Amino acid sequence: MAELKVLVTGDFCPVHRLANISAGDEQLLGNFRKFIDDADLAITNLECPITGHNAPIAKTGPALKGHASSLDFLLASGFHLVTLANNHIMDYGEQGLQDTLSYLKDKHIEYVGAGMNAEEASDIYYKTFGKHKLAIINVAENEWSTTHDQSPGANPIDPLHVYRQIETAKKQATHILLITHGGHEMYELPSPRMQTWFRTFIDMGADAVVNHHTHCVSGYEVYQGKPIFYSTGNFLFDVPIHRNSIWNTGMAVTLNFSQDKVGFEQTYFRQCDVDPILEVLPSNTLAAKVDSLNQVIAHPEQLNARFQRYCQSKERMYNAYLEPHRNKYLGALQSRGLLPSFWHKRKRLLLENLVRCEAHKDVVQFILSHENCHTQQ
């Protein structure tokens, strides 16, 4: 049985200098195009809705959207599947998602990870290649975009839900690929919770797990003979304030599925730095750095220690999020309705996001559980 080659890339977001990207601009990929052409299936994460709708939802963080011509670019470049389970796909609400799905269907680009209700969003993508039948499950952390009912949105990362999807996929597919969207932005390692979950997904029956969202390349590990990539970084995502940083380094993962194993190769590149192009890097450019990250990932006690340091570095910021005031008299007045809430609308949105999103929740939980180490009674 010949190998099945699947290429997975990170966030594609056609904004700023990429806002007008279209068919005919494939040259900006340079010699990366050969990795797309060598794959049986090339996948990227569509990190924003494709819509002309101008009313964003109420949320924290930027509201992103792209032009339909960017899908022509993807198609001309060789991408035939996009993942939609991410934290921006609902930035322009139900209309934004409807427009996106309509454009994708019109341009014959397949998708997975979002839908007009929870059942549609959890649909598994199946594709047959000769004797290989691939199942792709796509999930995202619960940050503004996910759905759990009849409302539109992205497929949530709830472990029990993922288990059920994997059990369903086992009955039909020869290989199961889980593509996830989550983690801590600009942090180059997974949290201990992420490692536990992703290893559990392998134990459940996934053959590979590939994650994006952190906007930087992370390490990886082979667990039970199956690869887990903790972050690919961005694919094409232009943000002016992040130039000349880890934001601009990305990784593409080529998974080689055979009858009894999963091999893999990484391709590293620079994207949207000085120029809005993608440049493949020599294979050894990031080898030492990624190896050092892998060493931390291989030792859970080191991973936990590094994550604690990360949480401590964010402590002041998260405390500012959590504490509107500490005065008992103001609290008493507020409880009696004699003082308006300090939590105005945007503050309430922020707090909602802190408690619903797993990545933020990790940090909040650490800071609150260690509060007695840093504050006076």
N, C-alpha and C positions, 0 to 999 in steps of 0.2 A: 504494500500500500504506500503510495507516494505521500510525502509530508504535505500537510495543509499549512500554508503560511498566512498568518494574520498580522497585519501591522496596526498598532494602536498608538495614537498620538494624543496629546493633551488638549488644552483649551484653544479653540479657534474663535476669535472675537474680532469681527471686522469693524474696528472703530479707529478714530484719529487718522493716521496716515494710510490705514487700510480701508477706510470707509467707502471708497469707490472701487474697490477691487472687483474684478470681473473676469470672465473668460478672456484669454489673451494675456493675462498677467502671470501665467504659470512660470515664466522665466524667473520670477523672484524666488522660486524654490531651488534654483540651481541644480546641482547634482543630487539633491535629495530625491528628485523625481524617480530615480532608478529604484529606490527602496519601495516606493509606491507601486511601480510597475512590476516588481518582482513578487509582490504579495498577491495571494488569491483574493484577499479582502482587505481593504484599507479603511480605517475608522478614525474619525476625529470627533472631539467633543464640541458641539455647537453651543457656545457659552452665552448666547443671547437669543432672544426671539428675533425673527425676521418679519418686520411689520412697519407699516406707515402710521400706526396708531400712536397718538401723542400724549396719552394720559397714563403715566406710570402709576403703579400701586403705591400705597403708603408703606414704607420700609426704611430700614437703615441701609447705608451704603449706596453706591451709584446704581442708577437704572440704566441698563444697557440695551441697545437694539442695533440691528444691522439691516442693510439693504439687500433686496432679493438678488442683485447681481453677484453677491458674494457666493451664493449657491452655484451659480454658473462657474465661478472659479473652482470650487471644490470638485464639481463634476468633471470639468476639463482637466483637473489635476489627477484624477483617478480615484477620488473618494466616492464610494457608493453607499456608505452607511454613516450616520451621525448618531451620537448619544445625546440625549436631551435631559437626562436626570442630573440637573445641576442647580445652583442657587440663584441663577439669573433668568431661567427660561420663563418665569412668570412675571418678569419685571413690568410688563405692559398688560398684565391681567389676562382674562379669558380671551379677549380679542387678539392680543398679541400671540397667544399660543395657537388660536384658530388660524391666524394668518400664516404662522410658521408651518403648521402641518399641511396647510393647503399648498403653500409654495413647494414644500418638499415633495408632495405627491405629484404636483404638476411637472416638476423637473426630474421625476423618477429617481429621487434619492430616498433610500430607506432610512428608517429611524427606529429607535428603541428608547424607552425610559420615561416617556410622558404621554399623556392622553387627556381626553375630556372628562374623565372620571378615574377613580382609583383602579378600577378593573382594567380599563384600557391602558393606564400608565404602567401596570404590572405585566403587560403582555411580554412574553419571552420571544426574542428574535431567533428564528431558525433558518439555517441556510445549508443546503446540501452541496457538497463538492465531491463527486464520485462516491467513494465508500465512506467519506467523512460526513457526518451531520453535526453541525456546530450549533450550540445554543448559547445565546448571549443574554445575560441578565444585567440590567443597568439600574443602579440605585444611587441616591444622593442623601447627604445629611439633611436634617429638617431645618432648613434656613430659608424661609419665605416661599419656597416653590413647591413643596411636596403636598400631595393630597392623600387623604385617608377615607374619603367618602365619595359622594357624587359630584364634587367640585373638580374642576380641571387642575392639572398639576403634574408634578414629577413623582416617580416611584421612590418611596422612602426606604431608608436603609435598615429599618427594624429587623433584628436578627431572626425572629420567628417567621416573619414574612419572607425573608431571604431563604430560610430553610425550606419553606413550602415551595418556593419557586425552584430551588435546586432539586427537590424531590420530584417535581413535575417534569423538569428538564431531563432527569435521569431516565425517564421512561421512553424518551423519544430521541435523545441525542447521543452521539459517541463522544463528544467533548463539550465541556461547559466552561465558558469564560465569563467571569464576573468583573464588570467594569464599575468602579465606584467613584464617587465625587465627595471628598471631604478632607478634613485635616486642618492644620493651623497655617494660615497664610505666612509665607516667607520663613517658615521653620522647616529645616531640612531633615527632620526625623519624624516618625510617627509617634503618637502618644502610646503609652502602654495599653490603653483601652483599644486603640486601633489595631495594635498587633494581636491582641487577644481575639478580637472579632475576626480579623482577616484570616488568622490561623484556623479559627473555628469554621469559617466558610470553606476552607480546604477540607477540614474534617467532615463537613457535611456532604462533600462530593464535587466541589468546584475543582477544575483542573488548573486554573490560573486566576490570579486576582491582579488587576491593574487599576491603580488609583490616580486621580488628578484633583486639582483644586488649589493646591498650596502655592502655585506660581513659582515653584523652584524644584529642582531635581532632588529626590531623596534616594536613599539606598534601597536595597532589595534583599531578599533571602529566598532560599529554596527550603520549603517546609514539607516534610513527608514526600519529597521528590517533586513537589509542585512549586512554581515560582510565584512570589508575591512582590510586586513592585509598588512601593509606598507612595511615590509620586513621579509622574513623568515631567512635571513642570509644564510650561506653556508650549503650544505649537506655534500659533501666530496670534499675538495679542500685543498691540502697541499702546503703551501708556507712557507719556512723556516723563513723569516724575520717577519712573523706575529704570530709566536707561542706565547702562553701564553698571548693572547689578545682577544678582542671581536670578532676577525676573527674566532676563534675556537668554538664559541657558535652558535648553529643553532637551528632552530625550524621547526618542521613538523606540517602541519595543516591538520586535518581530517575534511572534510566538510560532514555533514549529511543532505542530501536533502530528504525532505518528500514532500507530496502533496502541502502543503501551507506554509512551512517555511524552513529555513536553519539553522541547528545547527552546532556547531563546537567544536573541542577539539584541544589543543596544546600539543605537545610533545617536550621537550627541551633536548638538548644533547651537549656533547663536541665532537669535531672531529679534527683529525690530529694535536694533540698537542704534548705531549711527545712521544706518539706512534701513528702510522697511523691507528687508529681505531676510531670507533664511540661508545660513552658511553652515554646511556640514563641517564638524571639527575632526581633527585626527583622532583615531580611536583611543589613543592613550592620553588625551588632553585632560580628561576628568577621572581617569582610572584610579589614581591615588586617593583623590577626595572621596569618590564613591566607595572605594574599599574601606576607608576609615569609617564612613557611615555604616557600612555593612557590619563592621566589627562591633559597633555599638548595638546595632539591631540584634546581633547574635547573642548578646549578653543582657537579659532582661533587667538585671540590677543596674547596669550602666545606662540603659535606656530610661529607666525610671529616674535615675539621678539627673540625667540631662533634661528630662521633662520637668522635674522639680525646679531646676535652674531657670528654665524657660518661663514657668509660671511665676516665679519670683520676679523676673524681669518685667512682667506684665502686671504686677500686683497693684501698683499705684493707679494705673489706668483702669483696671477692673473695679477697684474700690471706688473710684470716681463714678463709675457706672452705677454702682449699687447703693451708694449712700446719699440720699437727697438732703438729709440733715441728721443730727444726733442730739437734738434738744428736746427733752421730755415735755417742756411747756408748749413748744410749737406742736408737738405730737398730740398733746391733749386738746389744744385748740382745733387742730385738724380733725381729730376724731369726733368732735362736737359739731363739725360743719361750720366753724367760725373762721377757718383759714382755708384758702383754696389749696388744692393739691400741688406739691412741688413737682409731681410727675406729670408734666404736660404731655401732650399727645406724642411728640417724638421720643420723650423719655420712656413712655409706656411701650412704644414700639421697640426701643432698644432693649428694655428689660425682657420683653417677650422673646426677643431673639436670643438673649443670653440663656434663657431656660429651655428653649426648644431645640437649639442647635447643639449637637453633641460636642463639637470642637470648643465652643465657648463654655459649655457646661463643664468640660474637663477642667478648665482653668478656674472657673468660679468655685467648683467643688474643692479644688486644692486650696485656694485662698481662704475660703470659709472654714475648712477643716483645720487649717493651720493658724487661724486668727489669734488663738491664745498664745502663740509663740511670738507675736509681733505687736500686740496691743496691751495696754494697761487696763486693769479691771476698774 
